[in-house]
Amino acid sequence: MSDRKVKPLVPLLKRKGSIFRTVKAVMWSFVGLRARGDYEQDVAQLNPLHILVVGLVGVFVFVGSLVLLATWVVGK
């Protein structure tokens, strides 16, 4: 065991990250590129519920656009 003291985190659902910052973090996650410092800030500041909702919306938009693209290509 180490003697490191862990700082208590802000309660998860009371974090006040902006929606723009949440969308930006989720989009970078879709691409797979994220700076370590930005990631650590996101973990400390963003609300996990917001990340989940934005991620699900992003997945639905991505899959929907792929379906529309496939039907458009097959239809021609």
N, CA, C and O atoms as a Tripos MOL2 file, in Angstrom:
@<TRIPOS>MOLECULE
protein
  304   303    76     0     0
PROTEIN
NO_CHARGES

@<TRIPOS>ATOM
      1 N           0.8270   -1.1680    0.0000 N.3       1 MET1
      2 CA          0.0000    0.0000    0.0000 C.3       1 MET1
      3 C           0.8790    1.2400    0.0000 C.2       1 MET1
      4 O           1.9580    1.2580    0.5930 O.2       1 MET1
      5 N           0.4050    2.2580   -0.6640 N.am      2 SER2
      6 CA          1.1590    3.4980   -0.7150 C.3       2 SER2
      7 C           0.5750    4.4970    0.2670 C.2       2 SER2
      8 O          -0.5470    4.3510    0.7500 O.2       2 SER2
      9 N           1.3720    5.5110    0.5430 N.am      3 ASP3
     10 CA          0.9390    6.5460    1.4830 C.3       3 ASP3
     11 C           0.3320    7.7480    0.7700 C.2       3 ASP3
     12 O           0.1580    8.8070    1.3730 O.2       3 ASP3
     13 N           0.0120    7.5880   -0.5070 N.am      4 ARG4
     14 CA         -0.5700    8.6880   -1.2670 C.3       4 ARG4
     15 C          -1.9770    8.9860   -0.7550 C.2       4 ARG4
     16 O          -2.7720    8.0810   -0.5020 O.2       4 ARG4
     17 N          -2.2560   10.2520   -0.6150 N.am      5 LYS5
     18 CA         -3.5960   10.6540   -0.1990 C.3       5 LYS5
     19 C          -4.3940   11.0030   -1.4440 C.2       5 LYS5
     20 O          -3.9420   11.7710   -2.2920 O.2       5 LYS5
     21 N          -5.5570   10.4430   -1.5400 N.am      6 VAL6
     22 CA         -6.4200   10.6700   -2.6890 C.3       6 VAL6
     23 C          -7.3750   11.8030   -2.3700 C.2       6 VAL6
     24 O          -8.0510   11.7940   -1.3400 O.2       6 VAL6
     25 N          -7.4240   12.7900   -3.2750 N.am      7 LYS7
     26 CA         -8.3560   13.8930   -3.0920 C.3       7 LYS7
     27 C          -9.7680   13.4110   -3.3960 C.2       7 LYS7
     28 O          -9.9730   12.6980   -4.3780 O.2       7 LYS7
     29 N         -10.7310   13.7770   -2.5880 N.am      8 PRO8
     30 CA        -12.1040   13.3730   -2.9020 C.3       8 PRO8
     31 C         -12.5760   14.0610   -4.1800 C.2       8 PRO8
     32 O         -12.3390   15.2530   -4.3740 O.2       8 PRO8
     33 N         -13.2310   13.3200   -5.0300 N.am      9 LEU9
     34 CA        -13.7490   13.8590   -6.2770 C.3       9 LEU9
     35 C         -15.0600   14.5810   -6.0320 C.2       9 LEU9
     36 O         -15.7870   14.2870   -5.0830 O.2       9 LEU9
     37 N         -15.3420   15.5260   -6.9000 N.am     10 VAL10
     38 CA        -16.6360   16.2050   -6.8650 C.3      10 VAL10
     39 C         -17.6890   15.1370   -7.1520 C.2      10 VAL10
     40 O         -17.4870   14.3150   -8.0460 O.2      10 VAL10
     41 N         -18.7920   15.1240   -6.4300 N.am     11 PRO11
     42 CA        -19.8180   14.1260   -6.7270 C.3      11 PRO11
     43 C         -20.1340   14.0970   -8.2270 C.2      11 PRO11
     44 O         -20.3000   15.1410   -8.8570 O.2      11 PRO11
     45 N         -20.2110   12.9090   -8.7760 N.am     12 LEU12
     46 CA        -20.2830   12.7270  -10.2210 C.3      12 LEU12
     47 C         -21.4160   13.4980  -10.8850 C.2      12 LEU12
     48 O         -21.2030   14.1300  -11.9200 O.2      12 LEU12
     49 N         -22.5820   13.4600  -10.3280 N.am     13 LEU13
     50 CA        -23.7230   14.0800  -10.9890 C.3      13 LEU13
     51 C         -23.8570   15.5700  -10.6920 C.2      13 LEU13
     52 O         -24.7740   16.2160  -11.1990 O.2      13 LEU13
     53 N         -22.9560   16.1280   -9.8770 N.am     14 LYS14
     54 CA        -23.0140   17.5570   -9.5800 C.3      14 LYS14
     55 C         -21.9430   18.3330  -10.3300 C.2      14 LYS14
     56 O         -21.7470   19.5200  -10.0700 O.2      14 LYS14
     57 N         -21.2550   17.6900  -11.2470 N.am     15 ARG15
     58 CA        -20.2430   18.3810  -12.0370 C.3      15 ARG15
     59 C         -20.9230   19.2880  -13.0470 C.2      15 ARG15
     60 O         -21.9870   18.9560  -13.5700 O.2      15 ARG15
     61 N         -20.3140   20.4260  -13.3200 N.am     16 LYS16
     62 CA        -20.9360   21.4480  -14.1610 C.3      16 LYS16
     63 C         -20.1870   21.6580  -15.4740 C.2      16 LYS16
     64 O         -19.9740   22.8040  -15.8720 O.2      16 LYS16
     65 N         -19.7830   20.5980  -16.1540 N.am     17 GLY17
     66 CA        -19.1280   20.7490  -17.4460 C.3      17 GLY17
     67 C         -20.1010   21.2600  -18.4890 C.2      17 GLY17
     68 O         -21.2870   20.9290  -18.4540 O.2      17 GLY17
     69 N         -19.6050   22.0650  -19.4190 N.am     18 SER18
     70 CA        -20.4850   22.6240  -20.4450 C.3      18 SER18
     71 C         -20.8540   21.5510  -21.4720 C.2      18 SER18
     72 O         -20.1350   20.5650  -21.6350 O.2      18 SER18
     73 N         -21.9630   21.7480  -22.1500 N.am     19 ILE19
     74 CA        -22.4100   20.7860  -23.1570 C.3      19 ILE19
     75 C         -21.4480   20.7980  -24.3470 C.2      19 ILE19
     76 O         -21.1890   19.7540  -24.9460 O.2      19 ILE19
     77 N         -20.9160   21.9860  -24.6930 N.am     20 PHE20
     78 CA        -19.9570   22.0600  -25.7980 C.3      20 PHE20
     79 C         -18.7070   21.2560  -25.4750 C.2      20 PHE20
     80 O         -18.1980   20.5340  -26.3320 O.2      20 PHE20
     81 N         -18.2070   21.3730  -24.2530 N.am     21 ARG21
     82 CA        -17.0020   20.6220  -23.8580 C.3      21 ARG21
     83 C         -17.2900   19.1220  -23.8560 C.2      21 ARG21
     84 O         -16.4230   18.3250  -24.2140 O.2      21 ARG21
     85 N         -18.4940   18.7340  -23.4590 N.am     22 THR22
     86 CA        -18.8690   17.3260  -23.4610 C.3      22 THR22
     87 C         -18.9270   16.7920  -24.8900 C.2      22 THR22
     88 O         -18.4120   15.7080  -25.1650 O.2      22 THR22
     89 N         -19.5480   17.5410  -25.7980 N.am     23 VAL23
     90 CA        -19.6250   17.1110  -27.1970 C.3      23 VAL23
     91 C         -18.2280   17.0020  -27.7910 C.2      23 VAL23
     92 O         -17.9260   16.0500  -28.5100 O.2      23 VAL23
     93 N         -17.3820   17.9710  -27.4910 N.am     24 LYS24
     94 CA        -16.0070   17.9600  -27.9950 C.3      24 LYS24
     95 C         -15.2490   16.7300  -27.4870 C.2      24 LYS24
     96 O         -14.5380   16.0820  -28.2560 O.2      24 LYS24
     97 N         -15.3940   16.4100  -26.2140 N.am     25 ALA25
     98 CA        -14.7040   15.2500  -25.6340 C.3      25 ALA25
     99 C         -15.1990   13.9500  -26.2610 C.2      25 ALA25
    100 O         -14.4050   13.0530  -26.5430 O.2      25 ALA25
    101 N         -16.5140   13.8470  -26.4810 N.am     26 VAL26
    102 CA        -17.0700   12.6220  -27.0590 C.3      26 VAL26
    103 C         -16.6370   12.4650  -28.5160 C.2      26 VAL26
    104 O         -16.3200   11.3580  -28.9520 O.2      26 VAL26
    105 N         -16.6220   13.5570  -29.2640 N.am     27 MET27
    106 CA        -16.1880   13.4800  -30.6630 C.3      27 MET27
    107 C         -14.7130   13.0920  -30.7690 C.2      27 MET27
    108 O         -14.3410   12.3070  -31.6410 O.2      27 MET27
    109 N         -13.8810   13.6310  -29.8940 N.am     28 TRP28
    110 CA        -12.4800   13.2190  -29.8880 C.3      28 TRP28
    111 C         -12.3610   11.7410  -29.5070 C.2      28 TRP28
    112 O         -11.4730   11.0450  -29.9980 O.2      28 TRP28
    113 N         -13.2300   11.2720  -28.6560 N.am     29 SER29
    114 CA        -13.2090    9.8550  -28.2790 C.3      29 SER29
    115 C         -13.5960    8.9710  -29.4560 C.2      29 SER29
    116 O         -13.0430    7.8840  -29.6230 O.2      29 SER29
    117 N         -14.5460    9.4300  -30.2760 N.am     30 PHE30
    118 CA        -14.9160    8.6660  -31.4690 C.3      30 PHE30
    119 C         -13.7260    8.5420  -32.4090 C.2      30 PHE30
    120 O         -13.5210    7.4910  -33.0160 O.2      30 PHE30
    121 N         -12.9410    9.6070  -32.5330 N.am     31 VAL31
    122 CA        -11.7710    9.5930  -33.4110 C.3      31 VAL31
    123 C         -10.6530    8.7730  -32.7820 C.2      31 VAL31
    124 O          -9.8830    8.1280  -33.4940 O.2      31 VAL31
    125 N         -10.5570    8.7910  -31.4690 N.am     32 GLY32
    126 CA         -9.5310    8.0220  -30.7800 C.3      32 GLY32
    127 C          -8.2900    8.8270  -30.4570 C.2      32 GLY32
    128 O          -7.2650    8.2610  -30.0750 O.2      32 GLY32
    129 N          -8.3680   10.1390  -30.6060 N.am     33 LEU33
    130 CA         -7.2330   11.0100  -30.3130 C.3      33 LEU33
    131 C          -7.6180   11.9580  -29.1890 C.2      33 LEU33
    132 O          -8.6270   12.6580  -29.2780 O.2      33 LEU33
    133 N          -6.8320   11.9810  -28.1560 N.am     34 ARG34
    134 CA         -7.1070   12.8790  -27.0400 C.3      34 ARG34
    135 C          -5.8110   13.0960  -26.2740 C.2      34 ARG34
    136 O          -5.1270   12.1310  -25.9330 O.2      34 ARG34
    137 N          -5.4700   14.3260  -26.0040 N.am     35 ALA35
    138 CA         -4.2830   14.6330  -25.2170 C.3      35 ALA35
    139 C          -4.5180   14.2090  -23.7730 C.2      35 ALA35
    140 O          -5.6320   14.3140  -23.2600 O.2      35 ALA35
    141 N          -3.4670   13.7330  -23.1260 N.am     36 ARG36
    142 CA         -3.6000   13.2280  -21.7580 C.3      36 ARG36
    143 C          -4.1070   14.3090  -20.7990 C.2      36 ARG36
    144 O          -4.9540   14.0350  -19.9480 O.2      36 ARG36
    145 N          -3.6030   15.5070  -20.9300 N.am     37 GLY37
    146 CA         -4.0340   16.5930  -20.0450 C.3      37 GLY37
    147 C          -5.5060   16.9190  -20.2320 C.2      37 GLY37
    148 O          -6.2210   17.1560  -19.2580 O.2      37 GLY37
    149 N          -5.9660   16.9330  -21.4890 N.am     38 ASP38
    150 CA         -7.3780   17.1880  -21.7530 C.3      38 ASP38
    151 C          -8.2500   16.0700  -21.1980 C.2      38 ASP38
    152 O          -9.3260   16.3190  -20.6530 O.2      38 ASP38
    153 N          -7.7740   14.8360  -21.3410 N.am     39 TYR39
    154 CA         -8.5210   13.6920  -20.8080 C.3      39 TYR39
    155 C          -8.6750   13.8150  -19.2920 C.2      39 TYR39
    156 O          -9.7620   13.5940  -18.7570 O.2      39 TYR39
    157 N          -7.6010   14.1650  -18.6090 N.am     40 GLU40
    158 CA         -7.6620   14.2770  -17.1490 C.3      40 GLU40
    159 C          -8.5910   15.4100  -16.7190 C.2      40 GLU40
    160 O          -9.2840   15.2940  -15.7080 O.2      40 GLU40
    161 N          -8.6090   16.5060  -17.4810 N.am     41 GLN41
    162 CA         -9.5470   17.5870  -17.1780 C.3      41 GLN41
    163 C         -10.9810   17.1300  -17.3860 C.2      41 GLN41
    164 O         -11.8610   17.4580  -16.5900 O.2      41 GLN41
    165 N         -11.2210   16.3750  -18.4500 N.am     42 ASP42
    166 CA        -12.5650   15.8740  -18.7160 C.3      42 ASP42
    167 C         -13.0460   14.9670  -17.5980 C.2      42 ASP42
    168 O         -14.1910   15.0680  -17.1570 O.2      42 ASP42
    169 N         -12.1770   14.0860  -17.1420 N.am     43 VAL43
    170 CA        -12.5500   13.1590  -16.0720 C.3      43 VAL43
    171 C         -12.9000   13.9270  -14.8060 C.2      43 VAL43
    172 O         -13.8030   13.5360  -14.0670 O.2      43 VAL43
    173 N         -12.1930   15.0070  -14.5580 N.am     44 ALA44
    174 CA        -12.4250   15.7710  -13.3310 C.3      44 ALA44
    175 C         -13.6400   16.6890  -13.4170 C.2      44 ALA44
    176 O         -14.2500   16.9970  -12.3930 O.2      44 ALA44
    177 N         -14.0050   17.1350  -14.6330 N.am     45 GLN45
    178 CA        -15.0140   18.1800  -14.7340 C.3      45 GLN45
    179 C         -16.3380   17.7580  -15.3540 C.2      45 GLN45
    180 O         -17.3770   18.3160  -15.0030 O.2      45 GLN45
    181 N         -16.3320   16.7990  -16.2550 N.am     46 LEU46
    182 CA        -17.5530   16.4860  -17.0010 C.3      46 LEU46
    183 C         -18.4540   15.5180  -16.2410 C.2      46 LEU46
    184 O         -17.9900   14.6570  -15.4940 O.2      46 LEU46
    185 N         -19.7340   15.6850  -16.4530 N.am     47 ASN47
    186 CA        -20.7420   14.8440  -15.8330 C.3      47 ASN47
    187 C         -20.8670   13.5400  -16.6390 C.2      47 ASN47
    188 O         -21.1210   13.5960  -17.8430 O.2      47 ASN47
    189 N         -20.6960   12.3820  -16.0130 N.am     48 PRO48
    190 CA        -20.7680   11.1100  -16.7370 C.3      48 PRO48
    191 C         -22.1180   10.8740  -17.4200 C.2      48 PRO48
    192 O         -22.1720   10.2420  -18.4760 O.2      48 PRO48
    193 N         -23.1840   11.3630  -16.8420 N.am     49 LEU49
    194 CA        -24.4990   11.2060  -17.4520 C.3      49 LEU49
    195 C         -24.5750   11.9810  -18.7650 C.2      49 LEU49
    196 O         -25.1410   11.4930  -19.7430 O.2      49 LEU49
    197 N         -24.0100   13.1760  -18.7880 N.am     50 HIS50
    198 CA        -23.9820   13.9600  -20.0130 C.3      50 HIS50
    199 C         -23.1420   13.2670  -21.0870 C.2      50 HIS50
    200 O         -23.5120   13.2550  -22.2610 O.2      50 HIS50
    201 N         -22.0190   12.6940  -20.6800 N.am     51 ILE51
    202 CA        -21.1570   11.9830  -21.6230 C.3      51 ILE51
    203 C         -21.9070   10.7990  -22.2280 C.2      51 ILE51
    204 O         -21.8140   10.5520  -23.4300 O.2      51 ILE51
    205 N         -22.6360   10.0790  -21.4130 N.am     52 LEU52
    206 CA        -23.4000    8.9290  -21.8930 C.3      52 LEU52
    207 C         -24.4700    9.3570  -22.8970 C.2      52 LEU52
    208 O         -24.6110    8.7390  -23.9520 O.2      52 LEU52
    209 N         -25.2140   10.3970  -22.5790 N.am     53 VAL53
    210 CA        -26.2780   10.8650  -23.4690 C.3      53 VAL53
    211 C         -25.6980   11.3680  -24.7870 C.2      53 VAL53
    212 O         -26.1980   11.0150  -25.8550 O.2      53 VAL53
    213 N         -24.6580   12.1800  -24.7280 N.am     54 VAL54
    214 CA        -24.0430   12.7050  -25.9510 C.3      54 VAL54
    215 C         -23.4360   11.5640  -26.7730 C.2      54 VAL54
    216 O         -23.5100   11.5800  -28.0020 O.2      54 VAL54
    217 N         -22.8430   10.5870  -26.1080 N.am     55 GLY55
    218 CA        -22.2860    9.4390  -26.8180 C.3      55 GLY55
    219 C         -23.3590    8.6330  -27.5400 C.2      55 GLY55
    220 O         -23.1580    8.2250  -28.6830 O.2      55 GLY55
    221 N         -24.4870    8.4000  -26.8930 N.am     56 LEU56
    222 CA        -25.5730    7.6560  -27.5310 C.3      56 LEU56
    223 C         -26.1590    8.4190  -28.7160 C.2      56 LEU56
    224 O         -26.4440    7.8310  -29.7590 O.2      56 LEU56
    225 N         -26.3360    9.7230  -28.5530 N.am     57 VAL57
    226 CA        -26.8280   10.5390  -29.6630 C.3      57 VAL57
    227 C         -25.8310   10.4900  -30.8230 C.2      57 VAL57
    228 O         -26.2290   10.3720  -31.9820 O.2      57 VAL57
    229 N         -24.5560   10.5790  -30.5160 N.am     58 GLY58
    230 CA        -23.5260   10.5030  -31.5500 C.3      58 GLY58
    231 C         -23.5410    9.1780  -32.2900 C.2      58 GLY58
    232 O         -23.3760    9.1450  -33.5090 O.2      58 GLY58
    233 N         -23.7370    8.0940  -31.5680 N.am     59 VAL59
    234 CA        -23.7980    6.7640  -32.1990 C.3      59 VAL59
    235 C         -25.0150    6.6750  -33.1130 C.2      59 VAL59
    236 O         -24.9080    6.1820  -34.2360 O.2      59 VAL59
    237 N         -26.1750    7.1460  -32.6450 N.am     60 PHE60
    238 CA        -27.3810    7.1050  -33.4770 C.3      60 PHE60
    239 C         -27.2340    7.9550  -34.7330 C.2      60 PHE60
    240 O         -27.6670    7.5510  -35.8120 O.2      60 PHE60
    241 N         -26.6280    9.1250  -34.5980 N.am     61 VAL61
    242 CA        -26.4140    9.9810  -35.7690 C.3      61 VAL61
    243 C         -25.4500    9.3070  -36.7450 C.2      61 VAL61
    244 O         -25.6800    9.3280  -37.9540 O.2      61 VAL61
    245 N         -24.3840    8.7150  -36.2350 N.am     62 PHE62
    246 CA        -23.4000    8.0460  -37.0850 C.3      62 PHE62
    247 C         -24.0150    6.8560  -37.8200 C.2      62 PHE62
    248 O         -23.8460    6.7180  -39.0310 O.2      62 PHE62
    249 N         -24.7180    6.0080  -37.0970 N.am     63 VAL63
    250 CA        -25.3490    4.8360  -37.7190 C.3      63 VAL63
    251 C         -26.4330    5.2710  -38.7020 C.2      63 VAL63
    252 O         -26.5440    4.7100  -39.7920 O.2      63 VAL63
    253 N         -27.2260    6.2630  -38.3250 N.am     64 GLY64
    254 CA        -28.2530    6.7670  -39.2300 C.3      64 GLY64
    255 C         -27.6710    7.3240  -40.5170 C.2      64 GLY64
    256 O         -28.2170    7.1010  -41.5980 O.2      64 GLY64
    257 N         -26.5650    8.0480  -40.4050 N.am     65 SER65
    258 CA        -25.9390    8.5850  -41.6190 C.3      65 SER65
    259 C         -25.3580    7.4740  -42.4810 C.2      65 SER65
    260 O         -25.3930    7.5690  -43.7070 O.2      65 SER65
    261 N         -24.8300    6.4290  -41.8710 N.am     66 LEU66
    262 CA        -24.3420    5.2860  -42.6470 C.3      66 LEU66
    263 C         -25.4810    4.5720  -43.3660 C.2      66 LEU66
    264 O         -25.3240    4.1650  -44.5170 O.2      66 LEU66
    265 N         -26.6150    4.4170  -42.7070 N.am     67 VAL67
    266 CA        -27.7770    3.7850  -43.3380 C.3      67 VAL67
    267 C         -28.2740    4.6360  -44.4960 C.2      67 VAL67
    268 O         -28.5660    4.1080  -45.5690 O.2      67 VAL67
    269 N         -28.3740    5.9400  -44.2940 N.am     68 LEU68
    270 CA        -28.7980    6.8290  -45.3830 C.3      68 LEU68
    271 C         -27.8160    6.7980  -46.5440 C.2      68 LEU68
    272 O         -28.2330    6.7840  -47.7020 O.2      68 LEU68
    273 N         -26.5410    6.7880  -46.2590 N.am     69 LEU69
    274 CA        -25.5340    6.7170  -47.3110 C.3      69 LEU69
    275 C         -25.6450    5.4030  -48.0800 C.2      69 LEU69
    276 O         -25.5530    5.3960  -49.3080 O.2      69 LEU69
    277 N         -25.8420    4.2990  -47.3760 N.am     70 ALA70
    278 CA        -25.9630    2.9930  -48.0310 C.3      70 ALA70
    279 C         -27.2150    2.9290  -48.9040 C.2      70 ALA70
    280 O         -27.1550    2.4140  -50.0210 O.2      70 ALA70
    281 N         -28.3350    3.4360  -48.4240 N.am     71 THR71
    282 CA        -29.5520    3.4120  -49.2500 C.3      71 THR71
    283 C         -29.4250    4.3370  -50.4540 C.2      71 THR71
    284 O         -29.9540    4.0350  -51.5240 O.2      71 THR71
    285 N         -28.7360    5.4490  -50.2920 N.am     72 TRP72
    286 CA        -28.5220    6.3670  -51.4130 C.3      72 TRP72
    287 C         -27.6280    5.7310  -52.4790 C.2      72 TRP72
    288 O         -27.9010    5.8580  -53.6730 O.2      72 TRP72
    289 N         -26.5560    5.0440  -52.0510 N.am     73 VAL73
    290 CA        -25.6290    4.3960  -52.9950 C.3      73 VAL73
    291 C         -26.3070    3.2330  -53.6940 C.2      73 VAL73
    292 O         -26.1450    3.0770  -54.9050 O.2      73 VAL73
    293 N         -27.0540    2.4160  -52.9810 N.am     74 VAL74
    294 CA        -27.7360    1.2580  -53.5720 C.3      74 VAL74
    295 C         -28.8670    1.7240  -54.4870 C.2      74 VAL74
    296 O         -29.1420    1.0830  -55.5010 O.2      74 VAL74
    297 N         -29.5190    2.8190  -54.1460 N.am     75 GLY75
    298 CA        -30.6320    3.3220  -54.9270 C.3      75 GLY75
    299 C         -30.2220    3.8910  -56.2860 C.2      75 GLY75
    300 O         -31.0500    3.9810  -57.1920 O.2      75 GLY75
    301 N         -28.9850    4.2650  -56.4310 N.am     76 LYS76
    302 CA        -28.5380    4.8520  -57.7050 C.3      76 LYS76
    303 C         -28.1890    3.7870  -58.6450 C.2      76 LYS76
    304 O         -27.7890    4.0680  -59.7750 O.2      76 LYS76
@<TRIPOS>BOND
     1     1     2 1
     2     2     3 1
     3     3     4 2
     4     3     5 am
     5     5     6 1
     6     6     7 1
     7     7     8 2
     8     7     9 am
     9     9    10 1
    10    10    11 1
    11    11    12 2
    12    11    13 am
    13    13    14 1
    14    14    15 1
    15    15    16 2
    16    15    17 am
    17    17    18 1
    18    18    19 1
    19    19    20 2
    20    19    21 am
    21    21    22 1
    22    22    23 1
    23    23    24 2
    24    23    25 am
    25    25    26 1
    26    26    27 1
    27    27    28 2
    28    27    29 am
    29    29    30 1
    30    30    31 1
    31    31    32 2
    32    31    33 am
    33    33    34 1
    34    34    35 1
    35    35    36 2
    36    35    37 am
    37    37    38 1
    38    38    39 1
    39    39    40 2
    40    39    41 am
    41    41    42 1
    42    42    43 1
    43    43    44 2
    44    43    45 am
    45    45    46 1
    46    46    47 1
    47    47    48 2
    48    47    49 am
    49    49    50 1
    50    50    51 1
    51    51    52 2
    52    51    53 am
    53    53    54 1
    54    54    55 1
    55    55    56 2
    56    55    57 am
    57    57    58 1
    58    58    59 1
    59    59    60 2
    60    59    61 am
    61    61    62 1
    62    62    63 1
    63    63    64 2
    64    63    65 am
    65    65    66 1
    66    66    67 1
    67    67    68 2
    68    67    69 am
    69    69    70 1
    70    70    71 1
    71    71    72 2
    72    71    73 am
    73    73    74 1
    74    74    75 1
    75    75    76 2
    76    75    77 am
    77    77    78 1
    78    78    79 1
    79    79    80 2
    80    79    81 am
    81    81    82 1
    82    82    83 1
    83    83    84 2
    84    83    85 am
    85    85    86 1
    86    86    87 1
    87    87    88 2
    88    87    89 am
    89    89    90 1
    90    90    91 1
    91    91    92 2
    92    91    93 am
    93    93    94 1
    94    94    95 1
    95    95    96 2
    96    95    97 am
    97    97    98 1
    98    98    99 1
    99    99   100 2
   100    99   101 am
   101   101   102 1
   102   102   103 1
   103   103   104 2
   104   103   105 am
   105   105   106 1
   106   106   107 1
   107   107   108 2
   108   107   109 am
   109   109   110 1
   110   110   111 1
   111   111   112 2
   112   111   113 am
   113   113   114 1
   114   114   115 1
   115   115   116 2
   116   115   117 am
   117   117   118 1
   118   118   119 1
   119   119   120 2
   120   119   121 am
   121   121   122 1
   122   122   123 1
   123   123   124 2
   124   123   125 am
   125   125   126 1
   126   126   127 1
   127   127   128 2
   128   127   129 am
   129   129   130 1
   130   130   131 1
   131   131   132 2
   132   131   133 am
   133   133   134 1
   134   134   135 1
   135   135   136 2
   136   135   137 am
   137   137   138 1
   138   138   139 1
   139   139   140 2
   140   139   141 am
   141   141   142 1
   142   142   143 1
   143   143   144 2
   144   143   145 am
   145   145   146 1
   146   146   147 1
   147   147   148 2
   148   147   149 am
   149   149   150 1
   150   150   151 1
   151   151   152 2
   152   151   153 am
   153   153   154 1
   154   154   155 1
   155   155   156 2
   156   155   157 am
   157   157   158 1
   158   158   159 1
   159   159   160 2
   160   159   161 am
   161   161   162 1
   162   162   163 1
   163   163   164 2
   164   163   165 am
   165   165   166 1
   166   166   167 1
   167   167   168 2
   168   167   169 am
   169   169   170 1
   170   170   171 1
   171   171   172 2
   172   171   173 am
   173   173   174 1
   174   174   175 1
   175   175   176 2
   176   175   177 am
   177   177   178 1
   178   178   179 1
   179   179   180 2
   180   179   181 am
   181   181   182 1
   182   182   183 1
   183   183   184 2
   184   183   185 am
   185   185   186 1
   186   186   187 1
   187   187   188 2
   188   187   189 am
   189   189   190 1
   190   190   191 1
   191   191   192 2
   192   191   193 am
   193   193   194 1
   194   194   195 1
   195   195   196 2
   196   195   197 am
   197   197   198 1
   198   198   199 1
   199   199   200 2
   200   199   201 am
   201   201   202 1
   202   202   203 1
   203   203   204 2
   204   203   205 am
   205   205   206 1
   206   206   207 1
   207   207   208 2
   208   207   209 am
   209   209   210 1
   210   210   211 1
   211   211   212 2
   212   211   213 am
   213   213   214 1
   214   214   215 1
   215   215   216 2
   216   215   217 am
   217   217   218 1
   218   218   219 1
   219   219   220 2
   220   219   221 am
   221   221   222 1
   222   222   223 1
   223   223   224 2
   224   223   225 am
   225   225   226 1
   226   226   227 1
   227   227   228 2
   228   227   229 am
   229   229   230 1
   230   230   231 1
   231   231   232 2
   232   231   233 am
   233   233   234 1
   234   234   235 1
   235   235   236 2
   236   235   237 am
   237   237   238 1
   238   238   239 1
   239   239   240 2
   240   239   241 am
   241   241   242 1
   242   242   243 1
   243   243   244 2
   244   243   245 am
   245   245   246 1
   246   246   247 1
   247   247   248 2
   248   247   249 am
   249   249   250 1
   250   250   251 1
   251   251   252 2
   252   251   253 am
   253   253   254 1
   254   254   255 1
   255   255   256 2
   256   255   257 am
   257   257   258 1
   258   258   259 1
   259   259   260 2
   260   259   261 am
   261   261   262 1
   262   262   263 1
   263   263   264 2
   264   263   265 am
   265   265   266 1
   266   266   267 1
   267   267   268 2
   268   267   269 am
   269   269   270 1
   270   270   271 1
   271   271   272 2
   272   271   273 am
   273   273   274 1
   274   274   275 1
   275   275   276 2
   276   275   277 am
   277   277   278 1
   278   278   279 1
   279   279   280 2
   280   279   281 am
   281   281   282 1
   282   282   283 1
   283   283   284 2
   284   283   285 am
   285   285   286 1
   286   286   287 1
   287   287   288 2
   288   287   289 am
   289   289   290 1
   290   290   291 1
   291   291   292 2
   292   291   293 am
   293   293   294 1
   294   294   295 1
   295   295   296 2
   296   295   297 am
   297   297   298 1
   298   298   299 1
   299   299   300 2
   300   299   301 am
   301   301   302 1
   302   302   303 1
   303   303   304 2
@<TRIPOS>SUBSTRUCTURE
     1 MET1         2 RESIDUE 1 A MET
     2 SER2         6 RESIDUE 1 A SER
     3 ASP3        10 RESIDUE 1 A ASP
     4 ARG4        14 RESIDUE 1 A ARG
     5 LYS5        18 RESIDUE 1 A LYS
     6 VAL6        22 RESIDUE 1 A VAL
     7 LYS7        26 RESIDUE 1 A LYS
     8 PRO8        30 RESIDUE 1 A PRO
     9 LEU9        34 RESIDUE 1 A LEU
    10 VAL10       38 RESIDUE 1 A VAL
    11 PRO11       42 RESIDUE 1 A PRO
    12 LEU12       46 RESIDUE 1 A LEU
    13 LEU13       50 RESIDUE 1 A LEU
    14 LYS14       54 RESIDUE 1 A LYS
    15 ARG15       58 RESIDUE 1 A ARG
    16 LYS16       62 RESIDUE 1 A LYS
    17 GLY17       66 RESIDUE 1 A GLY
    18 SER18       70 RESIDUE 1 A SER
    19 ILE19       74 RESIDUE 1 A ILE
    20 PHE20       78 RESIDUE 1 A PHE
    21 ARG21       82 RESIDUE 1 A ARG
    22 THR22       86 RESIDUE 1 A THR
    23 VAL23       90 RESIDUE 1 A VAL
    24 LYS24       94 RESIDUE 1 A LYS
    25 ALA25       98 RESIDUE 1 A ALA
    26 VAL26      102 RESIDUE 1 A VAL
    27 MET27      106 RESIDUE 1 A MET
    28 TRP28      110 RESIDUE 1 A TRP
    29 SER29      114 RESIDUE 1 A SER
    30 PHE30      118 RESIDUE 1 A PHE
    31 VAL31      122 RESIDUE 1 A VAL
    32 GLY32      126 RESIDUE 1 A GLY
    33 LEU33      130 RESIDUE 1 A LEU
    34 ARG34      134 RESIDUE 1 A ARG
    35 ALA35      138 RESIDUE 1 A ALA
    36 ARG36      142 RESIDUE 1 A ARG
    37 GLY37      146 RESIDUE 1 A GLY
    38 ASP38      150 RESIDUE 1 A ASP
    39 TYR39      154 RESIDUE 1 A TYR
    40 GLU40      158 RESIDUE 1 A GLU
    41 GLN41      162 RESIDUE 1 A GLN
    42 ASP42      166 RESIDUE 1 A ASP
    43 VAL43      170 RESIDUE 1 A VAL
    44 ALA44      174 RESIDUE 1 A ALA
    45 GLN45      178 RESIDUE 1 A GLN
    46 LEU46      182 RESIDUE 1 A LEU
    47 ASN47      186 RESIDUE 1 A ASN
    48 PRO48      190 RESIDUE 1 A PRO
    49 LEU49      194 RESIDUE 1 A LEU
    50 HIS50      198 RESIDUE 1 A HIS
    51 ILE51      202 RESIDUE 1 A ILE
    52 LEU52      206 RESIDUE 1 A LEU
    53 VAL53      210 RESIDUE 1 A VAL
    54 VAL54      214 RESIDUE 1 A VAL
    55 GLY55      218 RESIDUE 1 A GLY
    56 LEU56      222 RESIDUE 1 A LEU
    57 VAL57      226 RESIDUE 1 A VAL
    58 GLY58      230 RESIDUE 1 A GLY
    59 VAL59      234 RESIDUE 1 A VAL
    60 PHE60      238 RESIDUE 1 A PHE
    61 VAL61      242 RESIDUE 1 A VAL
    62 PHE62      246 RESIDUE 1 A PHE
    63 VAL63      250 RESIDUE 1 A VAL
    64 GLY64      254 RESIDUE 1 A GLY
    65 SER65      258 RESIDUE 1 A SER
    66 LEU66      262 RESIDUE 1 A LEU
    67 VAL67      266 RESIDUE 1 A VAL
    68 LEU68      270 RESIDUE 1 A LEU
    69 LEU69      274 RESIDUE 1 A LEU
    70 ALA70      278 RESIDUE 1 A ALA
    71 THR71      282 RESIDUE 1 A THR
    72 TRP72      286 RESIDUE 1 A TRP
    73 VAL73      290 RESIDUE 1 A VAL
    74 VAL74      294 RESIDUE 1 A VAL
    75 GLY75      298 RESIDUE 1 A GLY
    76 LYS76      302 RESIDUE 1 A LYS
